Structures are given as structure tokens and as C-alpha cells.
Amino acid sequence: MEIAPRISVNKRVRFGKPVITGTRIPVDLILGKLAGGMTYDEVIAEYEITREDILAVLDYEVRVRRRQQGGS
């Protein structure tokens, strides 16, 4: 089930963790790689995803954080 643009969850994929749609790559993995200092280009090459996938991951995380803080 797509829960945000390019982000999906399925209880049979990665224990229901949010992943990039069409992959088994968890959102938190990509966030961790970026936080650890990898560039967009390095992440794209390592995981064979697109810049749009990375931007979707970041957008999804912002939405989750806002929701947790009671924002819109």
C-alpha cells in the first residue's frame, strides 16, 4: 500500500517498514546513509534508486515528524 508518493508499506516486505515503492529498500536505511555523510550520487549508485526516490524519502520523513509534533 502506498502511504506517500513513492513510499509503500507491506507487512510481508521488511516487516511492514516503509520502503521505496517497487524496492525492498527501507526509508530509514536511506536516511541513515545520508545522515552518515553519503552524497545523493553515492546513494543512487549504491542502491540503484533515483534522485526522486531520495526526495520522496526526505519528504516522507518531514511529514512523519510534523505529524508526531502535532503539525500539519
PASEBA-1860 file (N, C-alpha, C; in nm, 3 decimals):
! residues 72
1> MEIAPRIS> 0.084/-0.117/0.000/0.000/0.000/0.000/0.089/0.124/0.000 ~ 0.064/0.214/-0.093/0.141/0.337/-0.098/0.087/0.433/0.009 ~ 0.176/0.477/0.098/0.136/0.565/0.209/0.177/0.709/0.185 ~ 0.261/0.729/0.086/0.307/0.862/0.044/0.361/0.844/-0.097 ~ 0.377/0.953/-0.170/0.433/0.937/-0.305/0.567/0.862/-0.300 ~ 0.573/0.749/-0.373/0.693/0.666/-0.387/0.731/0.588/-0.261 ~ 0.647/0.592/-0.157/0.676/0.521/-0.031/0.561/0.425/-0.003 ~ 0.596/0.297/0.025/0.495/0.194/0.046/0.523/0.114/0.173
9> VNKRVRFG> 0.419/0.049/0.222/0.434/-0.049/0.330/0.358/-0.175/0.291 ~ 0.415/-0.287/0.332/0.353/-0.417/0.309/0.406/-0.505/0.422 ~ 0.316/-0.564/0.497/0.360/-0.642/0.613/0.452/-0.757/0.574 ~ 0.452/-0.797/0.447/0.539/-0.905/0.401/0.674/-0.857/0.348 ~ 0.692/-0.726/0.346/0.819/-0.669/0.298/0.882/-0.590/0.411 ~ 0.999/-0.632/0.451/1.074/-0.563/0.557/0.993/-0.542/0.684 ~ 0.913/-0.642/0.718/0.834/-0.641/0.842/0.739/-0.521/0.851 ~ 0.693/-0.472/0.736/0.598/-0.362/0.733/0.659/-0.225/0.747
17> KPVITGTR> 0.791/-0.217/0.741/0.857/-0.087/0.748/0.836/-0.012/0.616 ~ 0.830/0.121/0.619/0.818/0.196/0.494/0.940/0.174/0.404 ~ 0.913/0.148/0.278/1.018/0.126/0.178/0.990/0.212/0.056 ~ 1.093/0.228/-0.026/1.074/0.295/-0.154/0.992/0.201/-0.241 ~ 0.884/0.251/-0.296/0.792/0.171/-0.376/0.867/0.097/-0.486 ~ 0.835/-0.033/-0.498/0.896/-0.115/-0.601/1.032/-0.172/-0.562 ~ 1.073/-0.147/-0.438/1.201/-0.198/-0.388/1.180/-0.259/-0.250 ~ 1.286/-0.310/-0.193/1.285/-0.356/-0.055/1.376/-0.265/0.029
25> IPVDLILG> 1.399/-0.144/-0.020/1.492/-0.051/0.046/1.415/0.034/0.147 ~ 1.445/0.015/0.276/1.373/0.090/0.379/1.409/0.238/0.380 ~ 1.309/0.318/0.411/1.327/0.462/0.423/1.437/0.493/0.524 ~ 1.435/0.425/0.639/1.533/0.456/0.743/1.676/0.424/0.700 ~ 1.694/0.328/0.611/1.829/0.298/0.560/1.883/0.417/0.481 ~ 1.800/0.470/0.392/1.843/0.584/0.310/1.869/0.706/0.398 ~ 1.782/0.730/0.494/1.804/0.843/0.586/1.936/0.827/0.661 ~ 1.963/0.706/0.706/2.087/0.681/0.778/2.210/0.702/0.691
33> KLAGGMTY> 2.204/0.659/0.568/2.317/0.678/0.477/2.343/0.826/0.451 ~ 2.236/0.903/0.430/2.252/1.047/0.409/2.304/1.114/0.535 ~ 2.250/1.077/0.649/2.295/1.135/0.777/2.441/1.099/0.805 ~ 2.482/0.983/0.756/2.620/0.939/0.775/2.720/1.003/0.681 ~ 2.671/1.084/0.588/2.761/1.158/0.502/2.766/1.117/0.356 ~ 2.690/1.014/0.319/2.688/0.977/0.177/2.618/1.087/0.098 ~ 2.665/1.110/-0.022/2.601/1.208/-0.110/2.483/1.142/-0.182 ~ 2.399/1.225/-0.241/2.289/1.170/-0.320/2.343/1.076/-0.427
41> DEVIAEYE> 2.448/1.120/-0.497/2.503/1.038/-0.605/2.556/0.904/-0.555 ~ 2.617/0.903/-0.437/2.666/0.777/-0.380/2.550/0.684/-0.345 ~ 2.445/0.739/-0.287/2.327/0.658/-0.251/2.260/0.604/-0.378 ~ 2.248/0.688/-0.478/2.187/0.647/-0.604/2.265/0.531/-0.666 ~ 2.397/0.542/-0.667/2.481/0.437/-0.725/2.476/0.309/-0.641 ~ 2.481/0.323/-0.510/2.484/0.206/-0.421/2.353/0.126/-0.423 ~ 2.240/0.197/-0.426/2.110/0.131/-0.412/2.026/0.129/-0.539 ~ 2.080/0.184/-0.647/2.010/0.186/-0.776/1.871/0.247/-0.764
49> ITREDILA> 1.865/0.362/-0.699/1.741/0.439/-0.688/1.762/0.572/-0.758 ~ 1.659/0.654/-0.761/1.667/0.782/-0.831/1.671/0.897/-0.732 ~ 1.707/1.011/-0.783/1.705/1.134/-0.701/1.563/1.158/-0.649 ~ 1.464/1.129/-0.732/1.324/1.147/-0.692/1.289/1.054/-0.575 ~ 1.346/0.934/-0.574/1.325/0.842/-0.461/1.382/0.903/-0.333 ~ 1.501/0.958/-0.341/1.563/1.020/-0.223/1.478/1.137/-0.175 ~ 1.433/1.220/-0.266/1.349/1.335/-0.228/1.219/1.287/-0.166 ~ 1.164/1.177/-0.215/1.041/1.121/-0.156/1.066/1.072/-0.014
57> VLDYEVRV> 1.181/1.010/0.009/1.219/0.965/0.144/1.225/1.085/0.238 ~ 1.291/1.190/0.195/1.304/1.309/0.280/1.169/1.374/0.306 ~ 1.086/1.383/0.203/0.953/1.440/0.218/0.869/1.357/0.315 ~ 0.876/1.226/0.302/0.802/1.137/0.391/0.846/1.158/0.536 ~ 0.974/1.166/0.558/1.024/1.184/0.695/0.977/1.317/0.754 ~ 0.977/1.421/0.675/0.927/1.551/0.723/0.780/1.540/0.762 ~ 0.702/1.473/0.679/0.559/1.456/0.710/0.537/1.378/0.839 ~ 0.615/1.272/0.858/0.603/1.191/0.980/0.639/1.275/1.101
65> RRRQQGGS> 0.747/1.349/1.093/0.790/1.433/1.207/0.685/1.539/1.240 ~ 0.630/1.602/1.138/0.527/1.703/1.162/0.407/1.643/1.231 ~ 0.366/1.524/1.185/0.251/1.457/1.243/0.279/1.423/1.390 ~ 0.400/1.380/1.420/0.437/1.346/1.557/0.437/1.468/1.647 ~ 0.465/1.583/1.589/0.469/1.708/1.666/0.334/1.779/1.668 ~ 0.235/1.718/1.605/0.101/1.776/1.605/0.080/1.882/1.500 ~ 0.173/1.893/1.405/0.159/1.992/1.298/0.085/1.934/1.180 ~ 0.077/2.014/1.075/0.007/1.967/0.955/0.101/1.930/0.845
END
